[in-house]
Amino acid sequence: MTESSSERTSARLLIIGPPGAGKGTQASRIAERYGVPAISTGDIFRANITGGTELGTRVQQIIEAGELVPDSLTNEIVQDRLAQDDAAHGFLLDGYPRTVDQVHALDGMLDGASLDAVVLLEADTDEVVARLLKRAELEGRADDTEAVIRHRQEVYSEQTAPLIELFSKRGILVSVDGLGTVEEVAERISAGLDARLAATAGR
């Protein structure tokens, strides 16, 4: 951890990027580097479903009905998670917020404060599609056809465009080239985040 990051009392971070850009791998590295918990709404949902909790049952019923988990339930889960002790001095969110309304809900959870930085992993669509097709072949995912994968990329682009614009206007967006080795991408993220967090600390 660098001196600039270790001196901070908190680091409220978010990572976004297209499916297949290596978001999960980089999220764990960022969380470790800045000493904050990595919070993935998808992981929380899956853990509750596997554990057979009341929340898991509610989420499973929604998913099996082919519907999206409503904002109200997702917001409730995130607020509960952010209230836990390990998130008192910062966190790294992955998978939330996904909509502008969720961004405003998160602002409310943070008592009107904003995120300190948002890491945007950028990757060429054709490169990501090729990567995901190779993964599907290796893991035997016959349903992951090129058409399906490209559709997911389009949905991501449509959903995140308003968020990217919003975070850019707030001056907290850190765009990073997501193509390259894990180490190369991690170094780009660290450089961008350190610069952004140092600027915030100097205000």
N, C-alpha and C positions, 0 to 999 in steps of 0.2 A: 504494500500500500504506500502511496506517495505521501509526502508531507502535506500537500494541499488537501488530499482526501481525508487524512487522519486527523487533521485539525478541525474538520467540520463536525458540528454537533448532530447533523442529520443529513441524509441524502434520500430524497423522495424521487424515485426513478420509475420510468416506464420504458419497456422495449416493445417495438412494433416492427412488423416485417411480413413479407408474403410467406405463405406455406412453403416449406422447403428451403428457406434462407438460413437455417441453422440457429433460429431464435432461442430454442431451448438450451442448446450447448453454450451459447454466449451468455444467456441469462444466469446460468449457474456460476460462470466465471465472474460476471459483474458483481453478483451478490457476495461472492467470497472476497473479492477485491475491496469492496466498500463496507464489508462487515454488516450487511443487512440481509433480511430474509427474502428469498425469491418467492413471490406469491403468484401462483397460477390458478385462475378460476377453474380451468379445466381439470387440474389435479385435485382441487378441492371437491369438485363435483364427483369425479371418479372415486376418490377416497370414501366419500359418503355413500355412494352407491354400493361399493364393495363392502363397506362396513355395515350396510343395512340400517343406517340411521333414518330418522324421520325425514330429514332434509334429502337424503339419498333417495328415499322412496318417492318424494314429491318430484324431484328432478327426473328420475327414471320414468315416471308416468308421463311427464311432459315430453321427454325425448322420444319415448315409444309411440306417442301420439303424433310424432312428426312435427312438433311445434318447437319454437325457440323458447329457451328459459326467459321469462319476463324480466325486464329491467328491475322491477321492484324486488324480486327474489335475489337476483345477482347483487344488487346494491346492498341488500341486507347481509349477504354472505361476506362481501368485501368489508363492510363496516365492522362486522364482528371480528374479522381476521385482523384488521388494522388496529383494533382496540387491545390486542394481545401484547404482552410485555415485550416480546422480541422485536416488535415493529415500532416501539416508542421512539427510536432514534433513526428511523428511516426504513425503506423497503424498496423492492424492485417488483413492479407489477408486470404480469405477462398475461395477455388475454382480456384485460379490462383496464380502462374503459374501451368499448367498441363503438359507442355512439356519442354524439355531442351531448345528449341528455345525460349519459353516464358520466361524462367529464364534469358537468355541472353538479351532479350528485356527489362526485368525488371531492370537488371543491368544498362542498358543504361538510363532508366528513373531516376535511382538513381545516375546518373553521375559517373558510374563505381563502386559505392559502392555496398556492398552486404547486404543481410538481416542480422540482428543481431542474430536471432535464428529461427529455424524451429521446431515446436512441431509436433512430429509424434505419433499419437495415435495408439497403437498396440492392436489388439484384435484377439482372436482365431476365425477362420472363422466359425466353427460350432456354437459357442456361438452367434455370430452376426447374422447368418442365423436364428437361433431359435428366437432371439429377433425380427427380421424383420418379420418373419412368424406370430408371435403373434400380432405385430402391424398391419399387413395386415388383420388379422382376426378381430381385434377390430374395424378397420376403414373400413371394408368391401371392401378391395382391392383384388378382385378376381383374377386380372391379376398378382398379386405378388406371383407367385408360387415359390416353392423351387428352381426349375431349373432356373427361371428368376433371382432370388436373387443371386444364386451361380454364374451365368454368370456375373452379375454386379461386384461381388467380384473379379472374375478372370480378368475382364477388368481393374479394379482399380489396381490390383497387377502388371499387365503388364505395365500399363501407368506410375505408380509411381516408379517402380524399378530403372530406370535411374536417377530420381530426388533424390531419397533417397541416391543413390551412390554419386551423385554430391554434395549434401549438407553435407554428411558425410565427404567427402574429404576436404570440406571447413571448417570442424570443427564446424559447427553451428547446427548440428542435436541434438535435445533433445528428446530421445525416452521415451515414457511414456506408462505404462500398462493402457489401456483404459477400462478395465473391473473393475466393482465395483460400488459403489454408486457415484452419481454426486459429492458429497463432497470429497470422497476419491480420485477420479480422479483429481479433481480440486487442491487438496493439493499436489499431485504428480507433476502436471504441474507447480504449483507455485514454488516448491522446485527446480525443474530442470531449470526453466527459470531464477529464481533469481541467481542460480549458474552460468549459462551461461552468463547472462547480467553483473554480477559482474566481471567475467573474462574479458569480452570485455571492461568494463569501466577501468579496471586496466592496459590495454595495453598502 
